[in-house]
Amino acid sequence: MSAAEGIRTAVLGRIGLAIISQWMFSPDLADGTVSAVFTDWQLRPSSCELSVRTTAW
């Protein structure tokens, strides 16, 4: 189970709130299984640049 799947399971189990991509819950939001809260708030984009370092052997 990935971390995102664990968070999804916890939310569906009514353990708490999550900040996670809306697409992970789109069917559940549509059928009322979960509800969006703080709908006027958004996570700000990161100001740091992340790069992937690759090494060729």
C-alpha positions in Angstrom: 0.0 0.0 0.0 1.4 3.4 -0.9 1.2 6.4 1.4 -1.5 7.9 -0.8 -3.6 4.7 -0.6 -3.1 4.7 3.2 -4.3 8.3 3.5 -7.3 7.4 1.3 -8.1 4.4 3.5 -7.8 6.6 6.6 -10.2 9.2 5.2 -12.7 6.7 4.1 -12.5 5.1 7.5 -13.3 8.5 9.0 -10.0 8.8 10.9 -9.4 12.4 9.8 -8.8 15.0 7.2 -6.3 14.9 4.4 -4.6 17.3 2.0 -4.4 15.2 -1.1 -5.1 15.4 -4.8 -8.8 15.8 -5.5 -8.7 13.2 -8.2 -8.1 10.5 -5.6 -11.5 11.2 -4.1 -13.5 12.4 -7.2 -15.9 9.4 -7.2 -16.3 9.7 -3.4 -16.9 13.4 -3.6 -19.5 12.9 -6.4 -21.5 10.3 -4.4 -21.2 12.0 -1.1 -19.0 9.4 0.6 -16.6 12.2 1.6 -17.0 16.0 1.8 -14.6 18.7 0.8 -13.9 21.1 3.7 -12.0 24.4 3.6 -12.9 24.7 -0.1 -11.7 28.3 -0.2 -8.2 27.3 0.8 -5.5 25.9 -1.5 -2.0 24.6 -0.9 0.5 27.0 -2.2 2.9 25.8 -4.9 6.4 25.0 -3.7 9.0 27.8 -4.2 11.9 25.4 -4.4 13.0 23.6 -7.5 13.4 19.9 -7.3 15.5 18.0 -9.8 16.1 14.4 -10.4 19.7 13.4 -10.4 20.6 10.6 -12.8 23.8 8.7 -13.0 25.0 6.7 -16.0 27.3 3.8 -15.4 
